Each structure stands twice: as structure tokens, then as C-alpha cells.
Amino acid sequence: MIYSDLNSRVYFFKWVNLLRFKNNYIDKIKNYTKDNNLTYFIDTMGCAMNENDSNKYAGILESMGFVKGISELESNFILFNTCTIRENAENTLFGRLGALKNKRKTQNNTYIAVAGCMTQQEHIVKKIKESYPYTDIVFGTNGVQSFPEKIYNTIIKKEKKYEYIETESEIIEDVPIVFNDQYKATVSIIYGCNNFCTYCIVPYVRGRERSRIKEDILTDINNFADRGYKEITLLGQNVNSYGKDLNYEYTFSKLLQDIEKIDRNRNNTFYVSSS
């Protein structure tokens, strides 16, 4: 199938991604989670981008019928969203996994998942598989599109999944998201980094720079403003590079100008965060 213009190609791939993301897994599991009163708990380590990813995982889980739990020991589905910048983060994760061993083996409807930058490293995935085999799901920073399927396969089919995902995966849109603050929201505008600084592992675990198209960003901001969020933070590992990888001329400064037009009609404040 050949598309003659950029917009046609962009929206075709968005449609394909949406099918991959939903694929009825959310509806398939919803009755089971509600009938069994399943709860979830997410422990987020690291930067604002990880926090944003966790908000998406929470949105997916709640759309599947899960209710937010109080703690990892009192919840059914426990997700660790990891950071790999400091060695202490690795030690923290392995300690927490070890502490959940008895709960996982003795309590029905207990599931453990590990995601994030740490699991973009193959040796970490291998260690979890060998040393903590009771972990049910392991996936990297770009696994959101298959997260509903992983949950379904784990809970309904009783399958385990350990997955190493390449960093340059496509951007998935239309993912449900929930925020812990009723007034503050975050919007990712670019993923990855091209700088490859000597001291930084981000390009290796988050991939090369990939900008979201402006229409999706502005739609998110409009929706969050309509829902009453007053502070909206724009996220990216390197926000100043926004737009450089797009196939049309559109820069970060132009994005801010378009956002300002939204702000004129509402009492909103916008922040920029480079994680």
C-alpha cells in the first residue's frame, strides 16, 4: 500500500499501533480483575520520564479493572519501573524482588513485573530470569504497546514473559494515563537522546531521538486542560532537540508558540523538563 503524503502515512501507522496496543486484551481481562478484586502497586525509580511511563502503566491497569493498592505487600500486581543510572538502584530492585518471593509463592493472584531502563540491558534480564524466576513479566522502556497482552497472558494463560526490546521502537499513542496529582500533568514530546555523552547511558536504554508529531502533543495538552489540570510539564531527555527528526520543518520554539495559543484561553501554566 502506497501513501502519497506524510499525514496519510502517519495516521495509518497510528491506526496500526492502536490495534496492536488494544487488541481486545483490556476487555478480555476486565471481568476477571473486577470479579477477583485485583489491585496494583507501581514503584517508580528514577526520572520524570519514568514517572510518566508509570502513569501510563497505571492507566492501562485501571482500564483493565485493577484498583490502586496501598503497598506492594498488600497488592496483587506489583510493577517495578526501574532506573539504571546508579548501582544502588539495581541493588534496591533485587532486594525488593527477594522480599516478595514468599508472597509470590504462597498467595494466589500475586504477579510481579519489572520494566524500565534497567531491563533494557540483557544481563539484567538474564539475572532476573535466573535468580528471581518467580517474576512474571520483564520488559524494557518500549513495551507499553504489548503491556495489555502481557498482563492477559500472565493472569489468564499463566505464561511468563522475559523480553529484551530494541530501543528504536515506534511511538504509541492513545494510551490511557492517570496522574497522582489532580492539578499537575505531564506530556512527553520527545523520546531518546542522540548525544552519547561519555558518562550517560540514556541513548543505550532509551534509544535515539524520536519526536511526537505536534497534533498528538497539542491534543494531549487540550485534553488535560479540559480535565482541569493547571500545570502541564513537557518532558524529554533532550527537549531542545524536539522536531529535528521529523520529516517536516517544525522546531521546539514553534511548538511552544502553538502551546501558547492554548494557554491564552485558559488559566494554565506550562513547564519544560529535560530528564
VEXBA-326878 format. One record per residue: residue in one letter; y, x, z of N, C-alpha, C, O in turn; residue number from 1. Coordinates in steps of 0.1 Angstrom, whole numbers, plus 5000, padded with zeros to 4 digits. Atoms other than C-alpha are relative to their C-alpha. Last residue first. Layout:
// VEXBA-326878
PT,A,Y,X,Z,Y,X,Z,Y,X,Z,Y,X,Z,NUM
...
***
This chain:
// VEXBA-326878
PT,S,5010,4997,4990,5144,5150,5322,4993,5014,4997,4984,5018,5004,275
PT,S,5009,4991,5007,5177,5146,5304,4989,5005,5010,4993,5013,5019,274
PT,S,5008,4991,4992,5194,5116,5319,4991,5008,4991,4984,5003,4983,273
PT,V,5008,4992,5008,5223,5096,5304,4993,5010,5008,4999,5017,5016,272
PT,Y,5001,4986,4997,5239,5068,5323,4991,5007,4990,4982,5001,4984,271
PT,F,5011,4992,5006,5251,5034,5313,5001,5014,5004,5012,5020,5005,270
PT,T,4998,4986,5000,5271,5009,5334,4989,5008,4994,4977,5004,4997,269
PT,N,5011,4991,4998,5272,4972,5327,5005,5015,5000,5015,5018,4995,268
PT,N,4996,4991,4989,5297,4944,5332,4989,5010,5003,4983,5009,5014,267
PT,R,5007,5002,4988,5291,4928,5298,5005,5010,5011,5011,5020,5007,266
PT,N,5001,5014,4998,5309,4922,5265,4993,4997,5014,4991,4986,5017,265
PT,R,4987,5007,5000,5323,4957,5261,4999,4986,5004,5008,4980,5010,264
PT,D,4993,4999,4987,5290,4973,5272,5013,4992,5000,5017,4987,5011,263
PT,I,5007,5009,4991,5272,4961,5240,5007,4999,5014,5009,4988,5019,262
PT,K,4997,5013,5005,5298,4978,5218,4993,4989,5009,4998,4978,5011,261
PT,E,4987,5004,4994,5295,5009,5240,5004,4986,4995,5010,4978,5003,260
PT,I,5003,5006,4986,5258,5010,5231,5013,4996,5006,5013,4986,5013,259
PT,D,5006,5013,5002,5267,5014,5194,4997,4994,5014,4999,4981,5015,258
PT,Q,4990,5009,5005,5291,5042,5202,4995,4986,4999,5002,4977,5002,257
PT,L,4992,5003,4988,5264,5059,5224,5012,4991,4995,5015,4982,5003,256
PT,L,5008,5010,4991,5240,5057,5195,5009,4996,5011,5009,4984,5015,255
PT,K,5000,5013,5006,5266,5073,5172,4993,4989,5008,4997,4978,5009,254
PT,S,4987,5005,4998,5270,5102,5196,5002,4986,4994,5009,4977,4999,253
PT,F,4999,5005,4987,5233,5107,5197,5013,4994,5003,5015,4983,5009,252
PT,T,4999,4990,4989,5232,5110,5160,5001,4993,5013,5002,4981,5014,251
PT,Y,4996,5008,4988,5222,5088,5130,4998,5010,5012,4987,5015,5015,250
PT,E,4990,4993,4992,5217,5102,5095,5005,4991,5011,5011,4981,5009,249
PT,Y,4987,5004,5004,5184,5089,5081,5010,5005,5010,5007,5009,5021,248
PT,N,4998,4998,5015,5149,5101,5081,5013,4994,4995,5015,4993,4983,247
PT,L,5001,5013,5007,5149,5105,5119,5003,5003,4985,5009,5013,4981,246
PT,D,5013,5002,5007,5141,5139,5134,4999,4988,4992,4988,4985,4985,245
PT,K,5002,4989,5010,5176,5148,5143,4987,4999,4992,4987,5005,4981,244
PT,G,4997,5003,5014,5182,5114,5158,4998,5011,4990,4998,5008,4978,243
PT,Y,5004,5013,5006,5183,5124,5195,5005,4998,4986,5016,5002,4982,242
PT,S,5006,4999,5013,5187,5161,5200,4996,4987,4994,4990,4986,4983,241
PT,N,4990,4996,5010,5213,5157,5228,4994,5002,4986,5001,5002,4976,240
PT,V,4994,5012,5006,5187,5136,5247,5010,5005,4989,5013,4997,4980,239
PT,N,4988,4994,5006,5165,5166,5254,5008,4990,4992,5007,4989,4980,238
PT,Q,5000,4986,4996,5136,5156,5276,5012,5008,4995,5017,5017,5002,237
PT,G,5006,4991,5010,5147,5120,5271,4999,5014,5006,5007,5018,5014,236
PT,L,5009,4989,4997,5160,5091,5290,4995,5008,4988,4994,5003,4977,235
PT,L,5007,4995,5012,5189,5067,5288,4993,5013,5002,4998,5022,5008,234
PT,T,5000,4986,5003,5198,5051,5321,4992,5003,4988,4981,4999,4986,233
PT,I,5010,4996,5010,5208,5015,5324,5001,5014,4997,5011,5019,4992,232
PT,E,5000,4986,5003,5228,5003,5354,4988,5003,4992,4976,5001,4995,231
PT,K,4987,4995,5001,5236,4966,5357,5002,5015,4997,5012,5019,4991,230
PT,Y,4999,4986,4996,5203,4950,5350,5014,5005,4998,5019,5003,4987,229
PT,G,4992,4997,4988,5207,4912,5349,5001,5014,5005,5007,5017,5015,228
PT,R,5008,5002,4988,5180,4901,5325,5007,5003,5013,5001,5002,5024,227
PT,D,5001,5015,4999,5205,4898,5296,4992,4996,5013,4994,4986,5019,226
PT,A,4987,5006,4996,5214,4934,5302,4999,4985,5002,5005,4980,5012,225
PT,F,4999,4996,4986,5177,4944,5301,5014,4995,5005,5014,4990,5016,224
PT,N,5009,5008,4992,5173,4925,5268,5001,5003,5015,5001,4994,5023,223
PT,N,4995,5014,5000,5204,4940,5252,4991,4991,5009,4996,4983,5017,222
PT,I,4988,5000,4991,5193,4975,5263,5006,4986,5000,5009,4981,5011,221
PT,D,5004,4999,4986,5158,4970,5249,5012,4999,5009,5012,4992,5019,220
PT,T,5007,5012,4996,5171,4957,5216,4997,5000,5014,4999,4991,5022,219
PT,L,4989,5010,4998,5196,4986,5213,4994,4986,5004,5000,4979,5012,218
PT,I,4993,4996,4988,5167,5011,5217,5011,4989,5003,5012,4985,5015,217
PT,D,5008,5002,4988,5145,4993,5192,5007,5003,5013,5006,4996,5023,216
PT,E,5002,5014,4998,5172,4990,5166,4992,4997,5012,4995,4988,5020,215
PT,K,4989,5005,4992,5182,5027,5171,4998,4985,5002,5002,4980,5013,214
PT,I,4990,5005,5009,5148,5040,5160,5011,4992,5008,5007,4986,5018,213
PT,R,5002,5015,5003,5130,5059,5186,5011,4996,4991,5022,5001,4991,212
PT,S,4989,5010,4997,5133,5097,5183,4995,4986,4997,4989,4983,4987,211
PT,R,5002,5013,5008,5103,5120,5183,5010,4990,5005,5009,4985,5017,210
PT,E,4990,5011,4998,5108,5156,5195,4997,4989,4990,4994,4991,4979,209
PT,R,4988,4998,5007,5076,5177,5195,5009,4988,5002,5005,4977,5006,208
PT,G,4999,5000,5014,5049,5172,5221,5014,5003,4994,5023,5006,5002,207
PT,R,4992,5012,5005,5050,5160,5257,5001,5000,4985,5005,4990,4979,206
PT,V,5007,5012,4994,5023,5184,5271,5007,4987,4996,5001,4976,4997,205
PT,Y,5014,5000,5002,5030,5215,5250,4993,4988,5006,4982,4984,5002,204
PT,P,5004,5002,5014,5067,5209,5245,4985,4999,4998,4980,4993,4988,203
PT,V,4998,5013,5005,5071,5204,5283,4996,4998,4985,4989,4988,4982,202
PT,I,5013,5004,5006,5055,5237,5294,5002,4986,4993,4993,4981,4987,201
PT,C,5002,5014,5000,5088,5255,5303,4987,4996,4992,4985,5001,4981,200
PT,Y,5004,5004,4987,5094,5291,5314,4995,4985,5000,4991,4980,5011,199
PT,T,5010,4991,4994,5096,5307,5280,4994,4994,5012,4982,4995,5015,198
PT,C,4995,4990,4991,5116,5278,5264,4988,5008,5007,4978,5002,5009,197
PT,F,5010,4990,4997,5098,5260,5236,5006,5012,5008,5004,5023,5005,196
PT,N,4994,4987,4997,5129,5243,5223,4990,5011,5004,4993,5022,5001,195
PT,N,5003,4989,5010,5114,5215,5203,5004,5014,5004,5003,5023,4997,194
PT,C,4990,4990,5001,5111,5188,5230,4996,5011,4990,4984,5014,4989,193
PT,G,5003,4986,5004,5092,5156,5235,5012,5009,4999,5023,5006,5002,192
PT,Y,5011,4994,4993,5102,5119,5235,4998,5015,4995,5001,5018,4983,191
PT,I,5007,4989,5008,5135,5104,5225,4989,5006,5009,4991,5006,5021,190
PT,I,4995,5000,5013,5154,5072,5235,4994,5011,4991,4994,5010,4979,189
PT,S,5003,4987,5007,5136,5062,5266,5006,4999,4986,5004,4989,4979,188
PT,V,5004,5002,5014,5153,5032,5284,4998,5014,4994,5008,5022,4993,187
PT,T,4999,4988,5008,5157,5030,5322,4994,4997,4986,4986,4989,4984,186
PT,A,5010,4999,5010,5166,5000,5344,5001,5014,4992,5012,5020,4992,185
PT,K,5000,4988,5007,5186,4996,5376,4988,5000,4990,4977,4997,4994,184
PT,Y,4987,4997,5007,5197,4963,5391,4999,5012,4991,5008,5013,4982,183
PT,Q,4996,5012,5007,5164,4947,5404,5013,5002,4992,5017,4994,4984,182
PT,D,4986,5003,4996,5150,4981,5413,5004,4988,4992,5003,4988,4980,181
PT,N,5000,5002,4985,5112,4986,5412,5013,4995,5005,5014,4989,5016,180
PT,F,4992,4990,4992,5112,4981,5374,4999,4997,5015,4999,4985,5018,179
PT,V,4994,5005,4988,5086,4964,5352,5007,5011,5007,5003,5022,5007,178
PT,I,4995,4991,4990,5076,4971,5316,5006,4993,5012,5013,4982,5010,177
PT,P,4994,5007,4988,5057,4953,5289,5003,5011,5010,4997,5021,5012,176
PT,V,5009,4998,4988,5051,4975,5258,5007,4993,5012,5019,4996,5014,175
PT,D,5004,5013,4995,5069,4962,5226,4990,5001,5012,4981,4993,5013,174
PT,E,4989,5009,4996,5070,4997,5210,4994,4987,5006,4982,4985,5005,173
PT,I,5005,5014,4998,5045,5025,5207,5011,4991,5005,5017,4995,5016,172
PT,I,4993,5007,4990,5058,5058,5194,4996,4986,5000,4996,4979,4990,171
PT,E,4989,5008,5004,5033,5077,5173,5006,4993,5012,5000,4992,5023,170
PT,S,5004,5013,5004,5012,5106,5186,5012,4991,4997,5023,4995,5000,169
PT,E,4992,5006,5010,5023,5142,5185,4996,4986,4995,4994,4984,4983,168
PT,T,4987,5004,4995,5009,5152,5219,5009,4993,4989,5017,4985,4993,167
PT,E,4990,4991,5006,4972,5152,5210,5014,4995,5002,5017,4983,5003,166
PT,I,4992,5006,5011,4952,5131,5234,5010,5010,4995,5017,5016,5002,165
PT,Y,4989,4991,5003,4925,5145,5257,5006,4995,4987,5000,4994,4977,164
PT,E,4994,4999,5013,4903,5116,5269,5011,5011,5000,5020,5010,5008,163
PT,Y,4992,4988,4998,4879,5110,5297,5005,5005,4987,4998,5007,4977,162
PT,K,4994,4995,5012,4866,5074,5296,5009,5012,5004,5018,5011,5012,161
PT,K,4990,4990,4997,4842,5058,5319,5006,5006,4988,4999,5006,4977,160
PT,E,5000,4988,5007,4824,5025,5310,5011,5010,5006,5021,5005,5010,159
PT,K,5005,4990,4991,4816,4996,5333,4999,5014,4993,4990,5022,4996,158
PT,K,5012,4993,5006,4819,4971,5304,4994,5011,5009,4984,5017,5006,157
PT,I,5009,5009,5005,4842,4947,5323,4987,5006,4995,4976,5002,4998,156
PT,I,5003,5011,4990,4862,4969,5346,4989,4991,4995,4980,4987,5002,155
PT,T,5003,4996,4987,4862,5002,5327,4995,4989,5009,4985,4990,5016,154
PT,N,5013,4994,5001,4861,4988,5291,4995,5005,5014,4983,5005,5017,153
PT,Y,5011,5010,5003,4889,4964,5299,4986,5007,5000,4977,5001,5006,152
PT,I,5001,5008,4988,4911,4991,5316,4988,4990,4998,4980,4988,5006,151
PT,K,5007,4992,4990,4905,5015,5287,4998,4992,5013,4987,4993,5019,150
PT,E,5014,4998,5004,4914,4988,5262,4992,5008,5010,4981,5004,5013,149
PT,P,5007,5013,4997,4946,4979,5280,4985,5001,4997,4977,4995,5004,148
PT,F,5001,5003,4986,4956,5016,5281,4993,4987,5003,4984,4986,5011,147
PT,S,5014,5003,4998,4950,5023,5244,4997,4996,5015,4986,4994,5018,146
PT,Q,5005,5010,5010,4986,5022,5233,4986,4996,5002,4982,4985,4998,145
PT,V,4996,5014,4996,4998,5038,5266,4994,4990,4990,4991,4979,4994,144
PT,G,5011,5009,5000,4977,5070,5260,5004,4985,5002,4995,4977,5004,143
PT,N,4998,5009,5011,5005,5093,5249,4988,4990,4999,4985,4985,4988,142
PT,T,4986,5007,5000,5011,5112,5281,5001,4990,4989,5010,4982,4990,141
PT,G,4988,4993,4999,4974,5120,5287,5013,4992,4999,5013,4980,5002,140
PT,F,4994,4999,5013,4942,5102,5296,5014,5007,5002,5019,5008,5013,139
PT,V,4991,4989,5001,4916,5101,5323,5006,5000,4986,4999,5000,4976,138
PT,I,4992,4998,5012,4898,5069,5333,5009,5012,5001,5016,5014,5012,137
PT,D,5004,5009,5011,4870,5062,5358,5007,5003,4987,5001,5002,4976,136
PT,T,4988,5004,5006,4872,5090,5384,4996,4992,4987,4988,4997,4979,135
PT,Y,4998,5014,4997,4838,5091,5401,5013,4994,4995,5016,4983,4996,134
PT,P,5006,5009,5010,4831,5123,5384,5001,4986,5002,4998,4977,4993,133
PT,Y,4996,5013,4995,4856,5143,5406,4994,4989,4990,5002,4981,4984,132
PT,S,4999,5000,4985,4844,5179,5403,5003,4986,5006,5000,4984,5017,131
PT,E,5011,4993,4993,4830,5180,5367,5001,4998,5015,4991,4997,5022,130
PT,K,5013,5005,5004,4851,5153,5350,4989,5007,5008,4979,5000,5011,129
PT,I,5002,5013,4995,4882,5162,5369,4986,4994,4997,4980,4989,5006,128
PT,K,5001,4999,4986,4878,5199,5361,4998,4986,5007,4989,4985,5016,127
PT,K,5014,4995,4998,4872,5192,5324,4998,5001,5015,4987,4997,5020,126
PT,V,5009,5011,5003,4904,5171,5322,4985,5004,5003,4978,4996,5008,125
PT,I,4998,5010,4989,4923,5198,5339,4991,4989,4998,4984,4984,5008,124
PT,H,5007,4994,4989,4909,5225,5315,5001,4990,5012,4992,4990,5021,123
PT,E,5015,5002,5000,4919,5203,5286,4993,5005,5012,4983,4999,5016,122
PT,Q,5006,4986,5000,4956,5202,5295,4985,4998,5001,4980,4992,5010,121
PT,Q,4999,4995,5014,4973,5169,5285,4994,5014,4999,4994,5020,4988,120
PT,T,5012,5003,5008,4959,5157,5318,5001,5002,4985,4992,4998,4978,119
PT,M,5011,4991,4996,4986,5174,5338,4988,4998,4992,4980,5008,4989,118
PT,C,4999,4987,5007,5013,5157,5317,4989,5009,5004,4984,5017,4996,117
PT,G,4988,4991,4999,5004,5122,5327,4999,5014,4994,4989,5017,4986,116
PT,A,4992,4999,5012,4974,5101,5335,5010,5010,5001,5012,5016,5012,115
PT,V,4991,4989,4999,4946,5098,5361,5007,5001,4986,5000,5002,4976,114
PT,A,4995,4995,5013,4927,5065,5367,5010,5012,5002,5018,5012,5012,113
PT,I,4991,4989,4999,4906,5054,5397,5004,5005,4986,4995,5007,4978,112
PT,Y,5000,4993,5012,4888,5020,5400,5011,5011,5001,5022,5008,5007,111
PT,T,4991,4988,4998,4877,5001,5430,4999,5008,4988,4988,5012,4983,110
PT,N,4988,5002,5007,4861,4967,5423,5011,5010,5004,5023,5007,5006,109
PT,N,5001,5006,5013,4833,4971,5448,5015,4998,4995,5024,4997,5002,108
PT,Q,4993,5013,5001,4839,4994,5478,5000,4995,4985,5003,5003,4976,107
PT,T,5005,5011,4990,4814,5021,5488,5007,4987,4998,5001,4977,5002,106
PT,K,5015,5001,5000,4816,5048,5460,4995,4988,5009,4984,4983,5006,105
PT,R,5005,5004,5014,4853,5045,5451,4985,4997,5001,4980,4989,4993,104
PT,K,4995,5013,5004,4864,5043,5488,4994,4996,4986,4989,4985,4985,103
PT,N,5008,5010,4993,4842,5073,5497,5004,4986,4997,4995,4977,4995,102
PT,K,5014,5000,5004,4857,5095,5470,4992,4989,5007,4984,4982,5000,101
PT,L,5004,5014,5005,4893,5084,5475,4985,5000,4997,4980,4989,4993,100
PT,A,4999,5010,4989,4902,5114,5497,4996,4986,4996,4992,4978,5004,99
PT,G,5011,4998,4991,4889,5138,5470,5000,4990,5011,4990,4986,5016,98
PT,L,5013,5004,5006,4911,5123,5444,4989,5001,5010,4980,4993,5011,97
PT,R,5000,5015,5000,4941,5127,5467,4988,4994,4994,4982,4984,4999,96
PT,G,5002,5004,4986,4933,5164,5473,5000,4985,5001,4992,4979,5009,95
PT,F,5014,4998,4997,4929,5170,5436,4997,4996,5014,4986,4991,5017,94
PT,L,5009,5009,5007,4962,5154,5428,4986,5002,5005,4979,4992,5008,93
PT,T,4998,5013,4995,4981,5173,5455,4991,4990,4994,4984,4982,5001,92
PT,N,5007,5000,4987,4966,5206,5445,5002,4986,5006,4992,4981,5012,91
PT,E,5015,5000,5003,4977,5200,5409,4992,4999,5013,4983,4991,5014,90
PT,A,5003,5013,5005,5013,5190,5420,4985,4999,4997,4979,4989,5000,89
PT,N,5002,5008,4988,5015,5222,5442,4996,4985,4995,4989,4978,5002,88
PT,E,5014,4999,4996,5010,5242,5410,4997,4991,5011,4986,4985,5012,87
PT,R,5003,4992,4988,5044,5230,5398,4985,5000,5003,4978,4990,5002,86
PT,I,4990,4989,4998,5054,5218,5364,4997,5010,5011,4999,5022,5010,85
PT,T,5007,4986,5001,5022,5199,5357,5010,5011,5001,5006,5023,4999,84
PT,C,4990,4990,5005,5032,5163,5367,4993,5014,5000,4984,5016,5008,83
PT,T,4998,4987,4995,5008,5134,5371,5011,5009,4994,5016,5006,4983,82
PT,N,4992,4995,5012,5007,5097,5369,5005,5013,5003,5014,5015,5011,81
PT,F,4992,4989,4998,4979,5088,5394,5007,5005,4987,5000,5009,4978,80
PT,L,4996,4991,5012,4966,5053,5389,5009,5011,5005,5019,5009,5012,79
PT,I,4991,4990,4995,4947,5033,5416,5002,5010,4988,4993,5015,4982,78
PT,F,4998,4991,5012,4931,5000,5406,5011,5010,5004,5022,5007,5007,77
PT,N,5012,4999,5008,4917,4981,5436,5001,5010,4989,4992,5018,4987,76
PT,S,4999,5005,5014,4944,4986,5462,4987,5002,4993,4979,5010,4996,75
PT,E,5001,5015,4999,4943,4990,5500,5001,4993,4986,5002,4981,4986,74
PT,L,5012,5003,4992,4937,5028,5501,4997,4984,5001,4986,4980,5004,73
PT,E,5012,4997,5008,4961,5034,5472,4987,4996,5008,4977,4992,5002,72
PT,S,5003,4986,5000,4989,5016,5491,4987,5002,4992,4981,4993,4988,71
PT,I,4991,4993,4990,5007,4982,5493,4998,5015,4999,5007,5023,5000,70
PT,G,5006,4998,4987,4993,4966,5461,5010,5008,5009,5020,5013,5005,69
PT,K,4996,4987,4994,5011,4953,5430,4995,5000,5015,4997,4991,5023,68
PT,V,4989,5001,4991,4992,4923,5416,5003,5013,5007,4993,5020,5010,67
PT,F,5000,4992,4987,4969,4926,5386,5013,4997,5008,5023,4993,5002,66
PT,G,5003,5008,4989,4968,4897,5360,4999,5008,5013,4997,5002,5024,65
PT,M,5015,5003,5000,4966,4916,5328,4996,4993,5012,4984,4991,5014,64
PT,S,5003,5010,5011,5004,4913,5323,4985,4997,4999,4981,4987,4993,63
PT,E,4996,5013,4996,5007,4929,5357,4998,4990,4989,4995,4978,4992,62
PT,L,5010,5005,4990,4986,4959,5346,5004,4986,5005,4995,4977,5007,61
PT,I,5013,5004,5006,5006,4963,5314,4991,4994,5010,4984,4984,5008,60
PT,G,4997,5011,5008,5040,4962,5332,4987,4995,4993,4984,4983,4993,59
PT,A,5000,5011,4991,5027,4986,5358,5002,4987,4993,4996,4977,4996,58
PT,Y,5013,5003,4995,5017,5010,5331,4999,4988,5010,4990,4980,5009,57
PT,K,5007,5007,5011,5051,5006,5316,4986,4997,5004,4980,4987,5001,56
PT,N,4995,5014,5001,5069,5013,5349,4993,4992,4988,4990,4980,4989,55
PT,S,5007,5008,4989,5046,5043,5353,5005,4986,5000,4997,4977,5002,54
PT,D,5014,5002,5004,5058,5057,5319,4993,4991,5010,4986,4982,5007,53
PT,N,4999,5010,5010,5094,5053,5331,4987,4996,4994,4984,4984,4992,52
PT,E,4997,5013,4993,5087,5071,5363,5001,4989,4990,4996,4978,4992,51
PT,N,5013,5004,4993,5070,5099,5343,5002,4986,5007,4994,4978,5006,50
PT,M,5009,5005,5011,5101,5101,5321,4987,4995,5005,4982,4985,5001,49
PT,A,4996,5014,5003,5122,5103,5353,4992,4995,4988,4990,4983,4988,48
PT,C,4986,5003,5005,5104,5135,5364,5002,4985,4997,4994,4976,4999,47
PT,G,4992,4994,5011,5074,5144,5385,5013,4993,4997,5020,4988,5005,46
PT,M,4996,4987,4997,5046,5126,5404,5009,5005,4988,5007,5002,4977,45
PT,T,4993,4992,5011,5041,5089,5402,5005,5013,5005,5012,5014,5015,44
PT,D,4994,4989,4994,5015,5071,5424,5006,5009,4989,4999,5015,4982,43
PT,I,4997,4989,5008,5006,5037,5410,5008,5011,5008,5018,5008,5014,42
PT,F,4990,4991,4994,4989,5010,5430,5002,5012,4991,4992,5018,4987,41
PT,Y,4999,4987,5006,4970,4980,5416,5010,5008,5009,5019,5002,5015,40
PT,T,4987,4995,4998,4956,4947,5430,5001,5014,4994,4990,5020,4991,39
PT,L,4999,4985,5001,4927,4926,5419,5014,5005,5002,5024,4998,4996,38
PT,N,4988,4996,4993,4925,4890,5432,5002,5016,5000,5004,5022,5011,37
PT,N,5004,4990,4990,4889,4886,5419,5012,5006,5008,5010,5015,5016,36
PT,D,5011,5005,4992,4896,4854,5400,4996,5009,5011,4992,5005,5022,35
PT,K,4995,5010,4991,4930,4868,5389,4989,4994,5009,4992,4991,5020,34
PT,T,4992,4994,4990,4915,4900,5375,5006,4990,5010,5007,4992,5022,33
PT,Y,5008,4992,4990,4887,4882,5358,5008,5006,5011,5005,5005,5022,32
PT,N,5007,5010,4991,4910,4856,5342,4992,5007,5010,4991,5003,5022,31
PT,K,4991,5007,4991,4933,4883,5328,4993,4991,5010,4996,4991,5022,30
PT,I,5003,4996,4986,4906,4905,5313,5008,4992,5010,5005,4993,5022,29
PT,K,5014,5000,4997,4903,4891,5278,4997,5002,5015,4988,4997,5020,28
PT,D,5005,5013,4997,4940,4882,5276,4985,4999,5004,4981,4991,5012,27
PT,I,4992,5005,4989,4952,4918,5280,4994,4986,5003,4992,4983,5015,26
PT,Y,5005,4995,4988,4924,4931,5258,5007,4994,5012,5001,4992,5023,25
PT,N,5006,5010,4992,4934,4908,5229,4994,5005,5014,4989,4997,5021,24
PT,N,5014,5001,5004,4942,4937,5206,4992,4991,5009,4980,4992,5010,23
PT,K,5004,5012,4993,4974,4944,5225,4985,4997,4997,4977,4998,5006,22
PT,F,4997,5001,4986,4982,4980,5217,4994,4988,5007,4987,4989,5017,21
PT,R,5008,4990,4993,4964,4985,5184,5002,4998,5015,4993,4999,5023,20
PT,L,5014,5005,5000,4979,4953,5171,4991,5009,5008,4983,5005,5015,19
PT,L,5000,5011,4990,5014,4964,5183,4986,4994,5000,4981,4990,5010,18
PT,N,5000,4995,4986,5009,4997,5166,4998,4989,5010,4991,4990,5020,17
PT,V,5014,4994,4998,5000,4981,5132,4999,5005,5015,4988,5003,5021,16
PT,W,5009,5011,4999,5032,4959,5135,4985,5005,5002,4978,4999,5010,15
PT,K,4998,5007,4987,5053,4989,5144,4990,4989,5001,4985,4987,5012,14
PT,F,5007,4992,4990,5038,5008,5114,5002,4994,5014,4993,4995,5022,13
PT,F,5014,5001,5003,5048,4980,5090,4992,5007,5011,4983,5002,5017,12
PT,Y,5005,5012,4994,5082,4978,5106,4986,4997,4998,4979,4991,5005,11
PT,V,4998,4999,4986,5090,5015,5099,4994,4987,5007,4986,4988,5016,10
PT,R,5010,4991,4995,5076,5014,5064,5000,5000,5015,4990,4999,5022,9
PT,S,5013,5006,5003,5096,4984,5054,4989,5008,5006,4980,5003,5013,8
PT,N,5002,5011,4990,5127,4999,5071,4987,4993,4998,4981,4989,5008,7
PT,L,5004,4995,4987,5123,5032,5051,4997,4988,5010,4988,4988,5017,6
PT,D,4989,4996,4991,5123,5016,5017,4995,5003,5014,4984,4999,5018,5
PT,S,4989,4994,5008,5099,5013,4987,5012,5004,5009,5020,5012,5004,4
PT,Y,4988,5006,4996,5067,5007,5006,5012,5007,4994,5012,5020,4994,3
PT,I,4988,4991,5001,5034,5015,4990,5012,4992,5004,5014,4980,5000,2
PT,M,4988,5009,5000,5000,5000,5000,5012,5009,5000,5013,5018,5008,1
***
